[in-house]
Amino acid sequence: MTVSLIYNPFTQNFDFVGTGGGGGGNGIETINSNNPNGSFNYFLVGANGITVTESAFTSTIGSPSGAFAFNGVLGTSQAAVKGNAYVLTSVLPTTVSLPANGGTALGDTIKIIGLSGGYTISQAADQQIILGAESSSLGALGTAFCSGAVFNAITLTCVSVAGGVFLWAAIDPPQGTFTTT
């Protein structure tokens, strides 16, 4: 069976697109929580395998090889965890907080993808965000903000933990307009 999984921001679900397996033809099936048991689990065969879990509240894509787990975020706040990507679907601004300093190591990475509504990346004490030549203020009052245009994305990597200061930098150019405070 050949499949693709495409996030549909209008239905806030993943569309399962491909050739049918057990007697089905080509088609699109929207993965949502209309299943009587409230969730779907699919195993899609790829280079390393991909596990997709859909429930009434979250959509998660993970890989056994340790690649990013993609999480659908319906609300307006999310605590980020290293190794995760967040697809923000709220039409209202969403606040994503950087991972806590405890347990954060050099090279830890998060991804944020805003489909609409814009978002703010908040920091804790001893954290700072670097976006090219711009940087946020050090500490809990510093932020990075992205406007509400469709599809704004950023990947942040912890590039320094020297002196107890955790620097999170955009290694790849972010997509969208970002400002720092």
GUVEX-90369 format. One record per atom (N, C-alpha, C): residue number from 0; x, y, z. Coordinates in nm, 2 decimals. Layout:
REM GUVEX-90369
PT  seq      xx      yy      zz
PT  NUM       X       Y       Z
...
***
This chain:
REM GUVEX-90369
PT  seq      xx      yy      zz
PT    0    0.09   -0.12    0.00
PT    0    0.00    0.00    0.00
PT    0    0.09    0.12    0.00
PT    1    0.06    0.22   -0.08
PT    1    0.13    0.34   -0.09
PT    1    0.05    0.45   -0.03
PT    2    0.10    0.53    0.06
PT    2    0.02    0.63    0.13
PT    2    0.10    0.76    0.15
PT    3    0.02    0.87    0.17
PT    3    0.08    0.99    0.21
PT    3   -0.01    1.04    0.32
PT    4    0.04    1.12    0.41
PT    4   -0.04    1.18    0.52
PT    4   -0.02    1.33    0.51
PT    5   -0.13    1.40    0.48
PT    5   -0.13    1.54    0.46
PT    5   -0.22    1.60    0.57
PT    6   -0.17    1.71    0.64
PT    6   -0.24    1.77    0.74
PT    6   -0.34    1.87    0.67
PT    7   -0.47    1.86    0.71
PT    7   -0.57    1.95    0.65
PT    7   -0.61    2.05    0.76
PT    8   -0.56    2.18    0.74
PT    8   -0.59    2.28    0.84
PT    8   -0.74    2.32    0.86
PT    9   -0.82    2.29    0.75
PT    9   -0.96    2.32    0.76
PT    9   -1.04    2.23    0.85
PT   10   -1.01    2.10    0.84
PT   10   -1.07    2.00    0.92
PT   10   -1.00    1.97    1.05
PT   11   -0.87    2.02    1.05
PT   11   -0.78    2.00    1.17
PT   11   -0.75    1.85    1.19
PT   12   -0.74    1.78    1.08
PT   12   -0.71    1.64    1.08
PT   12   -0.61    1.60    0.98
PT   13   -0.56    1.48    0.98
PT   13   -0.47    1.44    0.87
PT   13   -0.56    1.36    0.77
PT   14   -0.53    1.39    0.64
PT   14   -0.59    1.31    0.53
PT   14   -0.49    1.20    0.49
PT   15   -0.54    1.08    0.49
PT   15   -0.47    0.96    0.45
PT   15   -0.49    0.94    0.31
PT   16   -0.39    0.96    0.22
PT   16   -0.41    0.96    0.08
PT   16   -0.33    0.84    0.02
PT   17   -0.38    0.76   -0.07
PT   17   -0.30    0.65   -0.13
PT   17   -0.39    0.54   -0.19
PT   18   -0.32    0.44   -0.23
PT   18   -0.39    0.32   -0.29
PT   18   -0.44    0.23   -0.18
PT   19   -0.55    0.18   -0.19
PT   19   -0.61    0.10   -0.09
PT   19   -0.54   -0.03   -0.06
PT   20   -0.55   -0.08    0.05
PT   20   -0.48   -0.21    0.09
PT   20   -0.57   -0.33    0.07
PT   21   -0.67   -0.35    0.15
PT   21   -0.75   -0.47    0.14
PT   21   -0.87   -0.46    0.05
PT   22   -0.85   -0.44   -0.08
PT   22   -0.96   -0.44   -0.17
PT   22   -1.01   -0.30   -0.21
PT   23   -0.95   -0.19   -0.15
PT   23   -0.99   -0.06   -0.18
PT   23   -0.91   -0.01   -0.30
PT   24   -0.96    0.10   -0.36
PT   24   -0.89    0.16   -0.47
PT   24   -0.82    0.29   -0.42
PT   25   -0.79    0.38   -0.51
PT   25   -0.73    0.50   -0.48
PT   25   -0.83    0.59   -0.40
PT   26   -0.79    0.67   -0.31
PT   26   -0.88    0.75   -0.24
PT   26   -0.82    0.83   -0.13
PT   27   -0.91    0.91   -0.06
PT   27   -0.87    0.99    0.05
PT   27   -0.95    0.95    0.17
PT   28   -0.89    0.93    0.28
PT   28   -0.97    0.90    0.40
PT   28   -0.92    1.00    0.50
PT   29   -1.02    1.07    0.56
PT   29   -0.98    1.17    0.67
PT   29   -0.97    1.10    0.80
PT   30   -0.86    1.11    0.86
PT   30   -0.83    1.04    0.99
PT   30   -0.89    1.14    1.10
PT   31   -0.99    1.10    1.16
PT   31   -1.05    1.19    1.27
PT   31   -1.10    1.10    1.38
PT   32   -1.17    1.16    1.48
PT   32   -1.21    1.09    1.60
PT   32   -1.35    1.04    1.59
PT   33   -1.40    1.01    1.47
PT   33   -1.53    0.96    1.45
PT   33   -1.54    0.81    1.47
PT   34   -1.42    0.74    1.49
PT   34   -1.42    0.60    1.52
PT   34   -1.48    0.58    1.65
PT   35   -1.57    0.47    1.67
PT   35   -1.63    0.45    1.80
PT   35   -1.54    0.44    1.92
PT   36   -1.41    0.39    1.89
PT   36   -1.32    0.39    2.01
PT   36   -1.24    0.51    2.03
PT   37   -1.26    0.62    1.94
PT   37   -1.20    0.75    1.96
PT   37   -1.06    0.77    1.91
PT   38   -1.00    0.66    1.85
PT   38   -0.86    0.68    1.81
PT   38   -0.83    0.59    1.69
PT   39   -0.73    0.62    1.61
PT   39   -0.68    0.54    1.50
PT   39   -0.53    0.52    1.52
PT   40   -0.49    0.40    1.49
PT   40   -0.34    0.38    1.48
PT   40   -0.31    0.31    1.35
PT   41   -0.22    0.37    1.28
PT   41   -0.17    0.32    1.15
PT   41   -0.03    0.29    1.15
PT   42    0.02    0.19    1.09
PT   42    0.16    0.16    1.07
PT   42    0.19    0.18    0.92
PT   43    0.27    0.28    0.88
PT   43    0.30    0.31    0.75
PT   43    0.44    0.27    0.72
PT   44    0.46    0.19    0.62
PT   44    0.60    0.14    0.59
PT   44    0.67    0.24    0.51
PT   45    0.79    0.28    0.56
PT   45    0.87    0.38    0.50
PT   45    1.01    0.33    0.52
PT   46    1.11    0.42    0.50
PT   46    1.25    0.39    0.51
PT   46    1.28    0.33    0.65
PT   47    1.22    0.39    0.76
PT   47    1.24    0.34    0.89
PT   47    1.11    0.31    0.96
PT   48    1.00    0.32    0.89
PT   48    0.87    0.30    0.95
PT   48    0.82    0.43    1.02
PT   49    0.69    0.45    1.01
PT   49    0.63    0.57    1.07
PT   49    0.51    0.53    1.14
PT   50    0.49    0.57    1.27
PT   50    0.37    0.54    1.34
PT   50    0.29    0.67    1.35
PT   51    0.16    0.66    1.32
PT   51    0.06    0.77    1.32
PT   51   -0.04    0.74    1.42
PT   52   -0.07    0.83    1.51
PT   52   -0.17    0.81    1.61
PT   52   -0.26    0.94    1.61
PT   53   -0.39    0.92    1.59
PT   53   -0.48    1.03    1.59
PT   53   -0.59    1.01    1.70
PT   54   -0.61    1.11    1.78
PT   54   -0.71    1.10    1.88
PT   54   -0.80    1.23    1.87
PT   55   -0.89    1.25    1.95
PT   55   -0.98    1.37    1.94
PT   55   -0.90    1.49    1.97
PT   56   -0.79    1.49    2.04
PT   56   -0.72    1.61    2.08
PT   56   -0.58    1.63    2.01
PT   57   -0.51    1.52    1.97
PT   57   -0.38    1.54    1.92
PT   57   -0.36    1.45    1.80
PT   58   -0.27    1.49    1.71
PT   58   -0.23    1.41    1.60
PT   58   -0.07    1.40    1.61
PT   59   -0.02    1.28    1.62
PT   59    0.12    1.26    1.64
PT   59    0.18    1.17    1.54
PT   60    0.29    1.21    1.48
PT   60    0.36    1.13    1.38
PT   60    0.50    1.10    1.44
PT   61    0.54    0.98    1.45
PT   61    0.67    0.95    1.51
PT   61    0.74    0.85    1.43
PT   62    0.87    0.84    1.45
PT   62    0.95    0.74    1.38
PT   62    1.03    0.66    1.48
PT   63    1.04    0.52    1.45
PT   63    1.12    0.44    1.54
PT   63    1.26    0.48    1.54
PT   64    1.31    0.55    1.44
PT   64    1.45    0.58    1.43
PT   64    1.48    0.70    1.51
PT   65    1.39    0.76    1.58
PT   65    1.42    0.88    1.66
PT   65    1.40    1.01    1.60
PT   66    1.34    1.02    1.48
PT   66    1.31    1.14    1.41
PT   66    1.21    1.22    1.49
PT   67    1.18    1.34    1.45
PT   67    1.09    1.43    1.52
PT   67    0.95    1.37    1.53
PT   68    0.88    1.38    1.64
PT   68    0.74    1.34    1.65
PT   68    0.66    1.47    1.63
PT   69    0.57    1.47    1.53
PT   69    0.49    1.58    1.50
PT   69    0.36    1.58    1.58
PT   70    0.33    1.69    1.65
PT   70    0.22    1.70    1.73
PT   70    0.12    1.81    1.69
PT   71    0.00    1.78    1.66
PT   71   -0.10    1.89    1.63
PT   71   -0.14    1.96    1.76
PT   72   -0.14    2.09    1.76
PT   72   -0.18    2.17    1.88
PT   72   -0.30    2.25    1.84
PT   73   -0.41    2.22    1.91
PT   73   -0.54    2.29    1.88
PT   73   -0.55    2.41    1.97
PT   74   -0.49    2.41    2.09
PT   74   -0.51    2.52    2.18
PT   74   -0.42    2.64    2.16
PT   75   -0.41    2.73    2.26
PT   75   -0.33    2.85    2.25
PT   75   -0.20    2.85    2.34
PT   76   -0.17    2.73    2.39
PT   76   -0.04    2.72    2.46
PT   76    0.02    2.58    2.45
PT   77    0.15    2.57    2.45
PT   77    0.22    2.44    2.44
PT   77    0.35    2.45    2.50
PT   78    0.39    2.36    2.59
PT   78    0.52    2.35    2.64
PT   78    0.60    2.26    2.55
PT   79    0.70    2.31    2.49
PT   79    0.78    2.23    2.39
PT   79    0.87    2.13    2.46
PT   80    0.89    2.02    2.39
PT   80    0.98    1.91    2.44
PT   80    1.08    1.88    2.33
PT   81    1.21    1.87    2.37
PT   81    1.31    1.85    2.26
PT   81    1.27    1.73    2.18
PT   82    1.31    1.73    2.05
PT   82    1.28    1.62    1.96
PT   82    1.14    1.62    1.90
PT   83    1.07    1.73    1.93
PT   83    0.93    1.73    1.89
PT   83    0.90    1.85    1.79
PT   84    0.81    1.83    1.70
PT   84    0.76    1.94    1.62
PT   84    0.62    1.97    1.65
PT   85    0.58    2.09    1.64
PT   85    0.44    2.13    1.68
PT   85    0.37    2.20    1.56
PT   86    0.26    2.15    1.52
PT   86    0.18    2.21    1.41
PT   86    0.07    2.29    1.48
PT   87    0.07    2.42    1.48
PT   87   -0.02    2.50    1.55
PT   87   -0.14    2.54    1.46
PT   88   -0.26    2.50    1.50
PT   88   -0.38    2.52    1.42
PT   88   -0.48    2.62    1.47
PT   89   -0.46    2.68    1.58
PT   89   -0.55    2.78    1.63
PT   89   -0.55    2.91    1.55
PT   90   -0.67    2.97    1.53
PT   90   -0.67    3.10    1.46
PT   90   -0.63    3.21    1.56
PT   91   -0.62    3.18    1.69
PT   91   -0.58    3.27    1.79
PT   91   -0.43    3.26    1.81
PT   92   -0.36    3.36    1.85
PT   92   -0.21    3.34    1.88
PT   92   -0.19    3.23    1.98
PT   93   -0.08    3.16    1.96
PT   93   -0.04    3.05    2.04
PT   93    0.09    3.08    2.11
PT   94    0.11    3.04    2.23
PT   94    0.24    3.06    2.30
PT   94    0.30    2.92    2.32
PT   95    0.42    2.91    2.27
PT   95    0.50    2.79    2.28
PT   95    0.62    2.82    2.37
PT   96    0.63    2.75    2.48
PT   96    0.75    2.78    2.57
PT   96    0.86    2.68    2.54
PT   97    0.98    2.73    2.54
PT   97    1.10    2.65    2.52
PT   97    1.11    2.54    2.62
PT   98    1.18    2.43    2.59
PT   98    1.20    2.32    2.68
PT   98    1.27    2.37    2.81
PT   99    1.24    2.31    2.92
PT   99    1.30    2.35    3.05
PT   99    1.45    2.33    3.04
PT  100    1.52    2.42    3.11
PT  100    1.67    2.41    3.12
PT  100    1.72    2.27    3.17
PT  101    1.65    2.22    3.27
PT  101    1.69    2.09    3.32
PT  101    1.67    1.98    3.22
PT  102    1.77    1.91    3.18
PT  102    1.76    1.81    3.08
PT  102    1.79    1.86    2.94
PT  103    1.80    1.99    2.92
PT  103    1.84    2.04    2.79
PT  103    1.99    2.03    2.77
PT  104    2.02    1.98    2.65
PT  104    2.16    1.96    2.61
PT  104    2.20    2.03    2.48
PT  105    2.32    2.05    2.46
PT  105    2.37    2.10    2.33
PT  105    2.32    2.02    2.22
PT  106    2.26    2.08    2.12
PT  106    2.21    2.01    2.00
PT  106    2.06    1.97    2.01
PT  107    2.00    1.99    2.12
PT  107    1.85    1.96    2.13
PT  107    1.78    2.05    2.04
PT  108    1.68    2.00    1.97
PT  108    1.61    2.08    1.87
PT  108    1.46    2.06    1.88
PT  109    1.38    2.17    1.85
PT  109    1.24    2.17    1.84
PT  109    1.20    2.24    1.71
PT  110    1.08    2.21    1.66
PT  110    1.03    2.27    1.54
PT  110    0.89    2.33    1.57
PT  111    0.86    2.44    1.51
PT  111    0.73    2.50    1.53
PT  111    0.67    2.54    1.39
PT  112    0.55    2.50    1.36
PT  112    0.49    2.53    1.23
PT  112    0.35    2.59    1.26
PT  113    0.34    2.72    1.23
PT  113    0.21    2.79    1.25
PT  113    0.13    2.79    1.13
PT  114    0.01    2.74    1.13
PT  114   -0.08    2.74    1.01
PT  114   -0.16    2.86    1.00
PT  115   -0.19    2.93    1.11
PT  115   -0.26    3.06    1.12
PT  115   -0.26    3.11    1.26
PT  116   -0.29    3.23    1.28
PT  116   -0.30    3.29    1.41
PT  116   -0.18    3.34    1.48
PT  117   -0.06    3.31    1.42
PT  117    0.07    3.36    1.48
PT  117    0.10    3.29    1.61
PT  118    0.22    3.31    1.65
PT  118    0.27    3.25    1.78
PT  118    0.38    3.33    1.84
PT  119    0.39    3.31    1.97
PT  119    0.50    3.36    2.05
PT  119    0.58    3.25    2.11
PT  120    0.71    3.26    2.10
PT  120    0.80    3.16    2.17
PT  120    0.85    3.22    2.30
PT  121    0.81    3.17    2.41
PT  121    0.84    3.22    2.54
PT  121    0.96    3.15    2.60
PT  122    1.03    3.22    2.68
PT  122    1.16    3.17    2.74
PT  122    1.14    3.17    2.90
PT  123    1.23    3.09    2.96
PT  123    1.24    3.09    3.10
PT  123    1.37    3.16    3.14
PT  124    1.40    3.17    3.27
PT  124    1.52    3.23    3.32
PT  124    1.64    3.16    3.25
PT  125    1.74    3.24    3.22
PT  125    1.87    3.18    3.16
PT  125    1.85    3.13    3.02
PT  126    1.75    3.17    2.95
PT  126    1.73    3.13    2.81
PT  126    1.73    3.25    2.72
PT  127    1.77    3.23    2.59
PT  127    1.77    3.34    2.49
PT  127    1.75    3.28    2.35
PT  128    1.68    3.35    2.27
PT  128    1.66    3.31    2.13
PT  128    1.74    3.39    2.03
PT  129    1.81    3.33    1.94
PT  129    1.89    3.40    1.84
PT  129    1.83    3.37    1.70
PT  130    1.79    3.48    1.63
PT  130    1.74    3.47    1.50
PT  130    1.83    3.55    1.41
PT  131    1.93    3.49    1.35
PT  131    2.02    3.57    1.27
PT  131    2.09    3.68    1.35
PT  132    2.08    3.80    1.30
PT  132    2.14    3.92    1.37
PT  132    2.06    3.96    1.49
PT  133    1.94    3.92    1.50
PT  133    1.85    3.96    1.62
PT  133    1.86    3.85    1.73
PT  134    1.84    3.90    1.85
PT  134    1.82    3.81    1.96
PT  134    1.73    3.87    2.06
PT  135    1.66    3.78    2.13
PT  135    1.57    3.82    2.24
PT  135    1.65    3.86    2.36
PT  136    1.58    3.93    2.45
PT  136    1.64    3.96    2.58
PT  136    1.66    3.83    2.66
PT  137    1.77    3.83    2.73
PT  137    1.80    3.71    2.81
PT  137    1.70    3.70    2.93
PT  138    1.64    3.58    2.95
PT  138    1.55    3.56    3.06
PT  138    1.41    3.55    3.03
PT  139    1.33    3.54    3.13
PT  139    1.18    3.52    3.12
PT  139    1.10    3.62    3.04
PT  140    1.16    3.75    3.03
PT  140    1.08    3.85    2.96
PT  140    1.11    3.85    2.81
PT  141    1.21    3.78    2.77
PT  141    1.24    3.77    2.62
PT  141    1.15    3.68    2.55
PT  142    1.12    3.72    2.42
PT  142    1.03    3.63    2.34
PT  142    1.07    3.65    2.19
PT  143    1.02    3.56    2.11
PT  143    1.03    3.57    1.97
PT  143    0.88    3.56    1.92
PT  144    0.84    3.65    1.84
PT  144    0.70    3.65    1.79
PT  144    0.69    3.64    1.64
PT  145    0.60    3.56    1.59
PT  145    0.57    3.54    1.45
PT  145    0.43    3.59    1.42
PT  146    0.42    3.67    1.31
PT  146    0.29    3.72    1.27
PT  146    0.19    3.61    1.23
PT  147    0.07    3.64    1.21
PT  147   -0.04    3.54    1.18
PT  147   -0.05    3.49    1.04
PT  148    0.04    3.53    0.95
PT  148    0.03    3.48    0.81
PT  148    0.03    3.33    0.81
PT  149   -0.02    3.27    0.71
PT  149   -0.03    3.12    0.70
PT  149    0.11    3.07    0.68
PT  150    0.14    2.95    0.74
PT  150    0.26    2.87    0.73
PT  150    0.38    2.95    0.77
PT  151    0.40    2.98    0.89
PT  151    0.53    3.03    0.95
PT  151    0.59    2.92    1.02
PT  152    0.72    2.89    0.99
PT  152    0.79    2.78    1.05
PT  152    0.93    2.82    1.10
PT  153    0.97    2.75    1.21
PT  153    1.11    2.78    1.26
PT  153    1.16    2.65    1.33
PT  154    1.29    2.63    1.31
PT  154    1.35    2.52    1.38
PT  154    1.46    2.58    1.47
PT  155    1.45    2.55    1.60
PT  155    1.54    2.61    1.70
PT  155    1.62    2.50    1.76
PT  156    1.75    2.52    1.77
PT  156    1.85    2.43    1.82
PT  156    1.92    2.49    1.94
PT  157    1.94    2.42    2.05
PT  157    2.02    2.47    2.16
PT  157    2.17    2.46    2.12
PT  158    2.23    2.58    2.10
PT  158    2.36    2.59    2.05
PT  158    2.47    2.62    2.16
PT  159    2.42    2.65    2.28
PT  159    2.52    2.68    2.39
PT  159    2.45    2.66    2.52
PT  160    2.52    2.60    2.61
PT  160    2.47    2.59    2.75
PT  160    2.58    2.64    2.85
PT  161    2.68    2.72    2.79
PT  161    2.79    2.77    2.86
PT  161    2.74    2.87    2.97
PT  162    2.80    2.86    3.08
PT  162    2.77    2.94    3.20
PT  162    2.63    2.94    3.24
PT  163    2.56    2.83    3.21
PT  163    2.42    2.81    3.26
PT  163    2.32    2.89    3.17
PT  164    2.37    2.95    3.06
PT  164    2.28    3.02    2.97
PT  164    2.25    2.93    2.85
PT  165    2.12    2.91    2.83
PT  165    2.08    2.82    2.72
PT  165    2.04    2.90    2.60
PT  166    2.12    2.90    2.49
PT  166    2.10    2.98    2.37
PT  166    2.03    2.89    2.27
PT  167    1.91    2.93    2.22
PT  167    1.83    2.86    2.12
PT  167    1.84    2.94    1.99
PT  168    1.90    2.88    1.89
PT  168    1.92    2.96    1.76
PT  168    1.85    2.89    1.64
PT  169    1.80    2.98    1.55
PT  169    1.74    2.93    1.43
PT  169    1.86    2.90    1.33
PT  170    1.89    2.77    1.31
PT  170    2.00    2.73    1.23
PT  170    1.97    2.75    1.08
PT  171    1.85    2.70    1.04
PT  171    1.80    2.73    0.91
PT  171    1.72    2.86    0.91
PT  172    1.71    2.93    0.80
PT  172    1.63    3.05    0.80
PT  172    1.48    3.02    0.83
PT  173    1.42    3.09    0.92
PT  173    1.28    3.07    0.95
PT  173    1.20    3.12    0.83
PT  174    1.08    3.06    0.82
PT  174    0.98    3.10    0.72
PT  174    0.88    3.19    0.79
PT  175    0.87    3.31    0.74
PT  175    0.77    3.41    0.80
PT  175    0.85    3.53    0.86
PT  176    0.77    3.61    0.92
PT  176    0.83    3.74    0.98
PT  176    0.83    3.72    1.13
PT  177    0.95    3.73    1.18
PT  177    0.97    3.71    1.33
PT  177    1.03    3.84    1.39
PT  178    0.99    3.87    1.51
PT  178    1.05    3.98    1.58
PT  178    1.08    3.93    1.72
PT  179    1.18    3.99    1.78
PT  179    1.22    3.95    1.92
PT  179    1.21    4.07    2.01
PT  180    1.19    4.04    2.14
PT  180    1.18    4.14    2.25
PT  180    1.28    4.10    2.36
***
